[in-house]
Amino acid sequence: MSNGQKMRTQVMIHGQHYTITGTEPTEHVEKVAKQVDAKMSEINARNPYLDTNKLAVLTAVNAVHDLIKLQEQYARLEQEFQSLKD
């Protein structure tokens, strides 16, 4: 939403219900929650004895890792694009 109005979206992540409040459209929040849930399930399948707190931290670490890799890739592509323009 561009007007800054806050919305509440109900989602389920790793079997728990959450109410997410923010200015993003419901569809976006649901998409984010679905990806978080999928990543938690993936990590949990490999490490079934992790408690929820450790699982959440590992999920966050994985998400930030993926973000940093994408930022690095974007910077390389932008640099390559700039060199092609010059």
N, C-alpha and C positions, 0 to 999 in steps of 0.2 A: 504494500500500500504506500502510495506516495504522500499521503496527507499526514502521516505520522501517527495515525490512530492505532492504539494497541488492540490486539486481538488475542483471544485465548484459544489455544488449540489443544485438544486432548490427543495424546499419543500413547502407545505402549512400546516400551523398550525393555528387552530382556525380562518379559513377564511382569513388568511393573507399569502402572499407569502414571503418566505425568501430564501436568498442565503447563504448556509452554506459552508464555506471554511475550508478545513482541509485535513489531510492525510489519513483519514479512507475511505474505499471503499464506493461508492455511496449507495450500498445496506444497509450498516450499518447506514449511515446517514438517509436514508429514514425510516428505522426501528425505529430509535430513534425518529424521527419527528412524526411518526405514533403513537407511544406510548405517546408522549407529547400531541398530539392532542386528543387522547382518554381520557387521564387523565383530560385535560382541559374541554372536553365535559362532563365528569362525574361530575366534580365539578360544572360546570356551570348549569347542570340540577338540582343540589341540591340547588344552590344559583344563580338564574337567574338574580338577580339585581346587581351582582358584576361588577365593571368596569374591563376592560381588565388588567390593572396593578395589581389590587388586585387578580384577577383570576390567573395571571401568578405567583405571589408570593405564593399563596396557592398551586399551582401546584408544584412549586419548593420545598416548605416545605414538601409536600406529597412525592415527589421523594426522597428527602434526608432522610426522615423518613424511607422509604422502604429500601434505601441503608444501613442505619445504622442497621436496623433489620437484613438484610442479612449478614452484616459484623459480627454482634454478633452471629448469627447462625453458620456462617463459623468458627468463633473462637471456639465456643463450640464443633463443630464437629471435628475440628483439634485437640483440647485438648483430646477429647474422643478417637480419632484415636491414638494419641501418648500414651495414657494410655494403649490401647490395644496392642500396639507394645512392650511396656516395660515388 
